[in-house]
Amino acid sequence: MIVVRETTTDDIENIYNHLNLNYVKKYCKNDEEEQKKNHERWYKFLISSPNYAMFTVEDLKGTFLGNVKFQLDEDFEGAEISLYLAECIRGRGYSTTIVNASIDELRFKYQNLKYVVAYILEENDRSILCFEKAQFKFKGQIEHGGIDYFLYMKVFE
């Protein structure tokens, strides 16, 4: 069973260790401690910002499984989703459940929410399948942050 709950500052260490540490060790060898401090500052900002909603994913034992981040638009009617899963859960069929559960939590908190978008790299077949199973519809290819993505959208009635 999966638990999705709001992220707190207590989760920052797990997010770093499971989702960022390997990248830092590979690409920032001489700057690991500084990268950790930057990570902590960034996630504290995200957690406290009214423009973001973050959810931590755990099992019933409290084992960290991932994190879902939503960047909300100015009127809180739309959001962009980013899904980050720990290696131990990748490829095990939980991602659609996590996406849907996190959207349910977001909609409970922001009841005027009308849509959620996902920007997915063309070669990320697993993410495409996940979001299609979660009833997101392909809207075309779009440049976002200087990179070409597939745009998927879920609209709420």
Buried (B, 14 or more C-beta within 10 A) or exposed (E): EBBBEEBEEEBBBBBBEBBBBEEBEEEBEEEEEEBBEBBBEEBEEBBEEEEBBBBBBBBEEEBBBBBBBBBBBEEBEBBBBEBBBBEEBEEEEBBBBBBBBBBEBBBEBBEEBBBBBBBBEEEEEEBBEBBBBBEBEEEEEEEEEEEEBBBBBBEEE
